[in-house]
Amino acid sequence: MTALDGFMRQQVGQFEPEIRDMAAYCLDTTGKRLRPTMVFICGWSGEGIVVEELVRAAGVVEMVHLATLVHDDIMDRAEIRRNRRTAARQFGPDAAVLLGDALFSQALHIASHFPTTEVCRLVSESTRKVCSGEIMQTLRRRDTNISLDEYRRMIDLKTAELFRVSCFLGASLSGHPLGFAQAADRFGHHLGIAYQIYDDLVDFLGEETQIGKTLGTDLATGKLTLPLMLLLEKVTAVEHATIVSALHSGQSLGLAASKQRMQELGVVAGVIQVMEAELAVATRALDSHGSLAPVPLMRQLVTMLQVKVTSLSAPKVS
């Protein structure tokens, strides 16, 4: 991670002088950096071993991710990201959308410098899929007829895809066997689905001061995520009509009230059950590779996410 910090700081200098301060604002070191973590863990070779190719690959996937966040915050009208103003709030949405494009372009520029074209091919394909997932979700805003299969397809693309490619690149670039790289691919895919479900639950149950970003944006922008889908299945007919009307009109549902009903009706437990099933599939993908150095660390990633979910399972309701 120290090497990645240095690499990301170096990338600021690659941008044109007129926008370097803006690029630096996005490429800071305060985020969770989950995707680089997966690159490093799946490519783990031992304590103190820093592989330059893994650092560059981690930089690529993180820059793609940061670009998607810049664009997401514009569409969600989010005010806070990582405990400070979003790029859209800081520079204005018009400049921010172009800044996100510049970050995407720089990520692919870095990827093009690997000795093989595979990295650039994989990252560019994943970037297209992430954008496709976001487009699908944007077009289905305020649509209450989304099926569970359609919801899963959207999060497959917009979140799980970049998790998947991070794990695959980490395993393949570090010289691990192809079979393990394919297992890491499956692991990342299902971990990514589980993480997006967790993030969707955080949007309802989290606290902004702890999470460090604007919450309640799914409700405000009419995104039908798993927690809200399960809530609609369990509420009374009158409540159902009220929620649907609010989503269609863009009215506030009242975040505190939604939290309380989710707890009362067992929605939180249902969401966690779906997420746990995805984590179980992710863990099983590693069963044949237990002797490899990355596997214990990959299993720790699953445990860490489970701990995060446990902290949400009994939230305080204001």
C-alpha atoms as one frame of an Amber mdcrd trajectory, in Angstrom:
protein
   0.000   0.000   0.000   2.923   2.345   0.658   4.206   1.654  -2.840   0.719
   2.289  -4.223   0.523   5.643  -2.401   3.750   6.708  -4.098   2.553   5.459
  -7.466  -0.733   7.378  -7.219   1.089  10.576  -6.270   3.314  10.139  -9.331
   0.237   9.881 -11.538  -0.880  13.382 -10.571   2.091  14.731 -12.500   0.891
  12.961 -15.655  -2.170  15.189 -15.866  -2.021  18.575 -17.542  -0.849  21.332
 -15.156  -4.196  23.111 -15.337  -6.086  20.175 -13.762  -3.430  18.597 -11.538
  -4.968  19.992  -8.362  -8.301  18.487  -9.388  -6.696  15.119 -10.133  -4.867
  15.204  -6.807  -8.178  15.868  -5.047  -9.501  12.572  -6.424  -6.320  10.518
  -6.144  -5.767  11.029  -2.435  -4.964   8.213  -0.003  -7.967   8.340   2.311
 -10.239   5.715   0.719 -10.769   2.083   1.674  -8.871   0.884  -1.423 -10.660
  -2.446  -1.461  -9.837  -3.235  -5.076  -6.077  -2.662  -4.696  -6.259  -4.748
  -1.528  -7.695  -7.602  -3.571  -4.980  -7.245  -6.204  -2.304  -7.446  -3.503
  -3.907 -10.233  -1.497  -4.627 -12.478  -4.494  -1.053 -11.898  -5.674   0.477
 -12.322  -2.236   3.927 -13.942  -2.310   5.081 -13.303   1.245   5.857 -10.632
   3.817   7.923  -7.735   2.486   7.709  -8.787  -1.170   6.493  -5.870  -3.315
   5.813  -6.739  -6.950   5.919  -3.683  -9.216   3.408  -5.128 -11.678   0.898
  -5.621  -8.861   1.339  -2.019  -7.737   0.674  -0.748 -11.242  -2.338  -3.050
 -11.689  -3.708  -1.903  -8.339  -3.250   1.694  -9.448  -5.191   1.020 -12.639
  -8.216  -0.568 -10.960  -8.271   2.068  -8.220  -8.194   4.882 -10.772 -11.073
   3.294 -12.701 -12.990   2.983  -9.450 -12.320   6.599  -8.501 -13.562   7.723
 -11.909 -16.821   5.829 -11.369 -17.224   7.467  -7.950 -16.845  10.937  -9.462
 -19.597  10.134 -11.947 -21.802   8.372  -9.367 -21.715  11.381  -7.067 -22.862
  13.638  -9.897 -25.845  11.408 -10.682 -26.701  10.875  -7.002 -26.246  14.565
  -6.170 -24.085  13.410  -3.261 -22.473  16.057  -1.094 -19.915  14.039   0.875
 -17.359  11.419  -0.142 -14.593  10.261   2.197 -15.586  12.843   4.776 -15.172
  15.823   2.450 -16.970  17.460  -0.436 -17.423  15.376  -3.566 -15.623  16.407
  -6.747 -18.956  17.530  -8.172 -19.550  19.739  -5.151 -15.970  21.036  -5.167
 -15.552  21.759  -8.876 -19.103  21.716 -10.226 -20.814  18.824 -12.062 -19.756
  19.930 -15.561 -16.062  19.907 -14.717 -16.426  16.783 -12.558 -17.849  14.634
 -15.354 -14.864  15.524 -17.540 -12.503  14.903 -14.636 -13.942  11.403 -14.305
 -13.311  10.880 -18.028  -9.712  12.015 -17.573  -9.234   9.495 -14.739 -10.624
   6.680 -16.911  -8.265   7.666 -19.727  -5.213   7.744 -17.470  -6.063   4.333
 -16.045  -6.136   2.794 -19.520  -2.930   4.665 -20.427  -1.171   2.986 -17.483
  -2.641  -0.402 -18.433  -1.291  -0.040 -21.967   2.278  -0.016 -20.636   2.241
  -3.619 -19.413   4.354  -5.955 -21.581   1.195  -7.921 -22.427  -1.987  -6.485
 -23.876  -4.064  -8.686 -21.554  -4.131  -6.160 -18.718  -5.385  -3.345 -20.946
  -7.916  -5.682 -22.575  -9.287  -6.933 -19.250  -9.437  -3.497 -17.628 -11.057
  -1.839 -20.652 -13.679  -4.607 -20.844 -14.372  -4.295 -17.122 -14.637  -0.508
 -17.415 -17.224  -0.885 -20.180 -19.210  -3.353 -18.075 -19.112  -1.099 -15.003
 -20.442   1.794 -17.076 -23.090  -0.465 -18.612 -24.287  -1.482 -15.165 -24.544
   2.141 -14.107 -26.460   2.991 -17.279 -28.898   0.142 -16.631 -29.502   1.324
 -13.087 -29.892   4.941 -14.200 -32.503   3.998 -16.809 -34.439   1.968 -14.227
 -34.579   4.663 -11.554 -38.020   4.963  -9.952 -38.989   1.662 -11.590 -40.581
  -0.646  -9.010 -40.891  -3.577 -11.429 -37.239  -4.634 -11.266 -36.833  -8.360
 -10.606 -34.210  -9.907  -8.356 -32.461 -11.291 -11.458 -32.318  -7.804 -12.980
 -30.998  -6.335  -9.729 -28.312  -9.001  -9.588 -27.360  -8.362 -13.208 -26.875
  -4.656 -12.479 -24.647  -5.253  -9.460 -22.760  -7.980 -11.359 -21.734  -5.305
 -13.814 -21.389  -2.136 -11.767 -19.559  -3.600  -8.748 -18.682  -7.291  -8.966
 -16.922  -6.867 -12.318 -14.135  -4.681 -10.936 -13.768  -6.914  -7.863 -13.463
  -9.908 -10.183 -10.816  -8.403 -12.437  -8.835  -7.158  -9.423  -8.597 -10.663
  -8.007  -7.795 -12.234 -11.366  -5.061  -9.718 -12.164  -3.499 -10.136  -8.736
  -3.340 -13.915  -9.060  -2.255 -14.021 -12.705   0.377 -11.252 -12.638   2.091
 -12.778  -9.615   2.668 -16.079 -11.406   0.221 -18.258  -9.480  -1.237 -21.240
 -11.409  -4.006 -20.544 -13.903  -6.405 -22.700 -11.899  -5.950 -20.444  -8.902
  -6.343 -17.300 -11.018  -9.671 -18.671 -12.241 -10.689 -19.480  -8.660  -9.694
 -15.952  -7.611 -11.856 -14.663 -10.459 -14.904 -16.515  -9.065 -14.042 -15.446
  -5.534 -13.883 -11.791  -6.536 -17.144 -11.993  -8.453 -19.158 -13.312  -5.513
 -17.345 -11.128  -2.991 -18.251  -8.123  -5.150 -21.932  -9.057  -5.203 -21.906
  -9.476  -1.427 -20.162  -6.150  -0.959 -22.680  -4.268  -3.118 -25.550  -5.809
  -1.147 -23.802  -4.677   2.036 -23.350  -1.188   0.565 -27.019  -1.048  -0.379
 -27.905  -1.925   3.219 -25.487   0.701   4.545 -27.378   3.324   2.530 -30.331
   2.701   4.845 -28.721   1.677   8.124 -25.327   3.389   8.218 -24.318   6.624
   9.915 -22.745   9.297   7.714 -20.211  10.269  10.367 -18.915   6.690  10.426
 -19.247   5.796   6.749 -17.880   9.132   5.481 -20.247   9.650   2.556 -23.745
  10.893   1.851 -26.294   8.197   2.730 -29.909   7.822   1.713 -29.081   8.541
  -1.934 -30.706   5.302  -3.151 -34.005   6.440  -1.688 -33.572  10.016  -2.870
 -32.756   9.051  -6.456 -35.247   6.202  -6.744 -32.855   3.249  -6.947 -34.625
  -0.024  -6.207 -32.012  -2.006  -4.284 -32.403  -5.315  -2.423 -33.325  -3.799
   0.978 -36.094  -1.738  -0.576 -37.263  -4.646  -2.743 -37.638  -6.892   0.300
 -39.315  -4.079   2.241 -41.913  -3.688  -0.513 -42.647  -7.418  -0.279 -43.365
  -7.249   3.457 -45.188  -3.960   4.123 -48.937  -3.493   4.149 -50.783  -2.560
   0.969 -51.138   1.021   2.183 -47.420   1.316   2.977 -46.568  -0.296  -0.368
 -48.590   2.296  -2.227 -46.989   5.107  -0.230 -43.453   3.895  -0.973 -44.157
   3.394  -4.689 -45.727   6.840  -4.928 -42.748   8.425  -3.190 -40.271   6.668
  -5.489 -42.160   7.721  -8.595 -42.455  11.335  -7.502 -39.013  11.733  -5.956
 -40.441  12.475  -2.511 -38.600  11.591   0.687 -39.642   8.365   2.376 -38.125
   9.297   5.710 -34.868   7.424   6.292 -35.392   6.853  10.014 -38.849   5.391
   9.440 -37.502   3.109   6.713 -34.781   1.862   9.038 -37.312   1.014  11.715
 -39.652  -0.858   9.362 -36.740  -2.842   7.928 -35.839  -4.013  11.404 -39.416
  -4.724  12.440 -40.247  -6.760   9.329 -37.037  -8.789   9.225 -35.801  -7.135
   6.032 -32.297  -6.653   7.434 -32.031 -10.352   8.281 -33.237 -11.253   4.779
 -30.662  -9.026   3.099 -27.886 -10.422   5.270 -28.964 -13.979   4.395 -28.577
 -13.256   0.669 -25.205 -11.655   1.273 -23.983 -14.580   3.398 -24.927 -16.989
   0.602 -22.697 -15.058  -1.805 -19.821 -15.096   0.674 -20.206 -18.863   1.076
 -19.883 -19.342  -2.698 -16.831 -17.056  -2.730 -15.183 -19.093   0.031 -15.911
 -22.433  -1.667 -14.088 -21.239  -4.780 -10.865 -21.443  -2.747 -11.347 -24.985
  -1.421  -8.912 -26.616  -3.846  -6.169 -24.047  -3.305  -5.777 -23.914   0.473
  -2.014 -24.476   0.324  -1.332 -21.243  -1.581  -0.137 -18.154   0.307  -2.986
 -15.810  -0.735  -5.853 -18.057   0.399  -5.778 -17.372   4.176  -5.765 -13.637
   3.456  -8.638 -13.977   0.998 -10.646 -15.782   3.636  -9.880 -12.944   6.026
 -11.500 -10.541   3.551 -14.702 -12.552   3.850 -14.493 -12.487   7.634 -13.929
  -8.725   7.667 -17.048  -8.141   5.568 -19.049 -10.434   7.853 -17.922  -8.352
  10.837 -19.032  -5.167   9.086 -22.454  -6.658   8.470 -22.777  -7.732  12.092
 -22.216  -4.129  13.141 -25.208  -3.123  10.994 -27.567  -5.876  12.121 -28.760
  -3.999  15.217 -28.583  -0.318  14.263 -29.791   2.527  16.403 -32.976   4.078
  15.109 -33.387   7.793  15.660
